[in-house]
C-alpha cells in the first residue's frame, strides 16, 4: 500500500477552504524555512500544515521524524512533540494536522489508524480510532479538518468515506462509498470545512473536489487538473 502516493496532497485542504481568486499577477513571495534533517526546524518529508488563531504554524513532519513542529508565522521554531511508535503522543506517519478555535491540535496518525488530540504546546489529551471499517475505525486516514462548532472531519482514505466526530472523538456520522457517483469517492485524501458548515473533499482518483452541505448530501461536485498523473 503506497501511502506516500496520497500524503503529498494532505496540505491542499488542511483545515480551511480558500475561495478562488483571479489574480493579475502572482502573489508576493514572503519567505520560507526548513532544510532536510532531524534537528529543530528541519524536516523529512513534511506533509500537513495548519495555522492557529494566533498565527502559529504547525507542521506534520511525516517522514522519518514522526513529529509535529510548531513555529511562529515567520518560521521561528517554538517547540515540537512526537517520536516513532504507537503509544500516546507517538506517531507512525503523521500526515495531516488541524487546529480548532481553542487552539487544540488534531493529528492524523496514518499508519496507527487514529486521530490524536493535543493542546497547543503538545500535551497529549486523547485519541480515537483503530484499524478497520466500522464506525469510528480507519484505514490509512490522511486528512482532518475542524468546523466552527468544533466537529472533526476525517478523510478515511482507504475506506472511501468521510467520518464526522465531536471534538472529543465521539462518532457522529459518515458518508461515502467507493465509486465515481455523486457522494462517492476513490481515495479521499483531504478535507476542509468552511464557516457555513459545508465540507469540501479532495476525491483523489476521481480527479475532483466534492462539496457537501449539512446533512452531508452533495451540494456541488466539480473537478480540475490531472493530479493523479503527478504520482504515477
N, C-alpha and C positions, 0 to 999 in steps of 0.2 A: 504494500500500500504506500504509494508515493505521496506522503503528506506535504513535503515541501512544494509539490505541484500546486497546492492550494494556498499555502500560508502567505505567499507573496501578495495576495490580494487582500489580506486582512486589514491593511491600512486604508483601503479605499473608502470604507464606510464606517470607520471605527468610532461611532458614538454620535455623529451629527450628520444631518443632511445639508449639503451645500447647494443652494439654488444655482441653476445655470445662469451664467452671465456672459454676454458677448462683449469682449474687450477689444479696443482698438490696438492695444499693444500688450506685450507680456507683462505680468506683474513684476515689480522691482524685486531683485534678489536681496535678501536681508542677511543671511548668514547660514552657517552650518556648524555641526560639531560631531565628533566621533571619529575614531580610527579603529582598524581591526585589532582585537586583543581582549584581554581579560581584566584589565585594570579599570579603575574608576573612570567612567565616561567613555570607555571603549565598548565595542560591540562585536559579536559574531552572529551574523545573520539576523539583525533585528527585523521584526515583522509587524508589530502592533504599536500604535501611538494614540494617546489621549491627552486632553488638556482639562484641568480643573477650573473652577470659577475664579481662582486667583492667578491663573495663567501658568501654573506649574505644568510641566510636561512629563508624562510617564511613558516609558518605552519598554515594550516586551522584547527583551534580548534573547531571542528564540534559540539560537544555535547552541554551541557547547556551554554557554554561560548560564542558561536556565535561571534567569533572574529578571526582576523589574528594576529599572533605574529611573530616578526622579531628578529633574533638572528645573532650573528657573527658565523663564521664557526666552532668555538669550543664551541658554545652553550651559550655564554654570552648574556643575554637579552638586547635588544635595545629599542624596542617600541612595541605597539600594537594599533589596532583600531577595532571598531565594537562593537555593542550591539544588543540585540534581537529586531527585528522589521522589518518593510518593508520600512522605509524611506531611503533617500540617506545615504550610508555608514553603514546602519544596515544590519543584516543578520538573516535569518531563515534557518540554516543548511548550513554553508559554507563548501563545501565538496572538492572542487578542487581549485588549485591555479597554476598560471603560470606567468613567468616574461619575458618581451621582452628585446631586445638588448639595449633599452634606460632606462631600469630599471622600467618601468611601470608594475604594478601588476594587474592581471586579476583574479577575484574570481568567482567561480560558487556558486551562492546563490540559493541552490537547491529548497527549498520549496517556495521561492519567484519567481522561474522560470525565472531567469535573470542572466546576467553577469554584474558585476560591475568592473570598472577600477579605479585604484588609482595610485598616484605617489609612489615612493619607501618609503616615510615616512608616507603613509596612507592618503594623501589628496585626497578627492573624486574628480574624473574627469568626469565620465559619466557612463551610464548604458544602457543596451538594453535587450529586451525580456519581454514576458508576457506569461501567461498560454495559451496553445493551440497547434494546429498542423499546423498552417500557416507558411509561410516563416518568419524566424526570431523569431518565438514563440518556447516555450519549454514545455516539460512535464517531470519534475524531472531530469534535466540535472545533470551530475555527473563529467565529465572530461573536461579539457580545455588544449589547447596547442597553442603555437605561433611559426610560422616558421621564417626563416631567413629574409623574406620580411615583417614581421610584421602582416601577416594574422593570424586570430584567428580561431581555430577549436574547436567545442563544441560537446561532446558526449551527444546527446539529447536522453537520455536513454529510456524513455517510448514511444517515437515516433519512436524508432528503426532507427535512422539516425544520420549522422554527418552533421553539418552545418558549413559553412565557412563564415567569416566576415572580413571586413577591421579592422584595429586597432581601429577605432572609432565606430565600431558596424554596419556599413552598410552591409546589407546582400549581399552575392556574389552568393553562390550556396549551394546545399545539395545533399547528396546521401544516399541510403539505404532504405529498406523496411523490414517489418517483415518476417523472414524466415531463411532457412539454406543454401540457394544457395550462389554462389559467389556474393559478394557485398550486401548480405542481413545480417540482424542482429536479434538477440534476446537479447535485453538489452545490447547495447554497453555502457560500463561503464568508459572507459578510452581511451585517445587518445594522440599520440605523433607525432612530425614532425621532420624529420632528415634534415641535411644540403643540401640534394639534392631535397627537396620538397616532398619526399614520406611521406605518412601518415599511421601510424600504429594504429590499433584499437583493443582493448580487447573486443571480442564478447562473453560476459559472459556466457549466457546459451547455446551457441553453442560450448563452450569449445575450443576456437581457437583464434588465432591472425590473423587479416587480414591486408594486406599491400596494399596501393593504390598509384598509380603514379599520374601524372598530365597530362591530366584531370583525375578525380577520377574514374579510372577503376581498377579492381583488378590486381595488379602486382604479388601478391603471397598470398596464403592462407594456413595456417598450423594450427596445434593445438597440445597442450600437456597438460598432467595433467587432473585432475578432480576437478577444482576449485569449481564447484557447490557443491560438496559433503561436503565442509567445512562449508557450511552455511545452509544446510538442517536440 
